[in-house]
Amino acid sequence: MLTYLLLFVIVLGVNLMPAFGPPTWSIIVLFGLGTQMPTPAIILTGALAAASGRFLLALGFRLLGNRVSVRTRRNLAAARGALERNKRGGLVALALFALSPVPSAQLFEAAGLTRVRLVGFTIAFFAGRIISYSIYAFTAKTIQKSSMGDVLLNAFTSPASIVIQVLMIVALVGLTRIDWAKHLGGNAPPDR
């Protein structure tokens, strides 16, 4: 039971990080190789902890959104309005993003800032993570033959990984600077 709790706490903590956290898949693989936990339990525990962490991260950014300028809040409200009007396209994009190995922190930060409805957003993320973590966990046995340390070190320190994180932060800042009401037409919905 302690192993389940340890996995949950580690994955939750990593998914509370706004940037530069290790990829959760690496923790899933590490627990798959280094513990006797059943693979389905690792997948479910990891996905639940990741979704919980990202949900809490988005809530934190929602609170942070109260501290930005009125202009920025109006722009973010216009972006939220556009997302809510085009739900099908947003769900497809979220589904593709949830299945990809691309870092999701900035997506949840943006969701918090724009005040989109988080429950459905998080459920879609959870479902995507169940699928992606299943792939990682069930293929972890093939990684056993390589040096796990080299694989993890490369994942954490590769220039591409660092560049992606920095670009995602820049994109998040850029999101708040765009005059969404102007570009999307119409008036911004009132702040929630």
C-alpha positions, 0 to 999 in steps of 0.5 A: 500500500505504501508503494501505491501512496508513494507513486501517487504522491510523486506523480501528483507533485510532478504534475503540480510543477508549472514547468521543468518537471520530469515526464510522468511517463518516466516515473510510470516506467520506473515503478513498472521496472522497480516495484512489484506493483501490477501494471494496471495499478501503476497506470490507474494510480499514475493517471489519477495522480497526474489528472489531480495534479494538473487540475490543482495546477489549473486551479492555482493559475485560475487564482493567479488570473485574478492578479492580472490586468483587466485588459489581460482578463478581457483577452483571456475571457474572449479566448475562453468564449471562443473555446466554449463556442467551438466545443467539438474542435476543442475536444478533438484538440484536447484528445490529441494533446492528452494522448501525446507525450508533449508536456501538459502543464502549460495547457492546464495553466492556460485553462486555469487562466482562461477559466474554462470548465476544468472537470471535463477538461481533466476527465479527457486528460485522464482518459488520454493518460490511461492510454498513453501510460498503458503504452509506456508501462506495458513496453517498459519490459523492453527497456529493461535491456537498456540502461535505464539511467541513460534513458531517464537522464536523456529525457530530463536533460536533452536540449529538445526537452528544455527548449520545448518547456521554454517555448511552452512558457513563452507561448503561455505568456503570449496567450495572455498578450493577444487581444482575443476579443479583437481577433475573434470578433464580438465582445468578451464574455464577463469575467467569472 
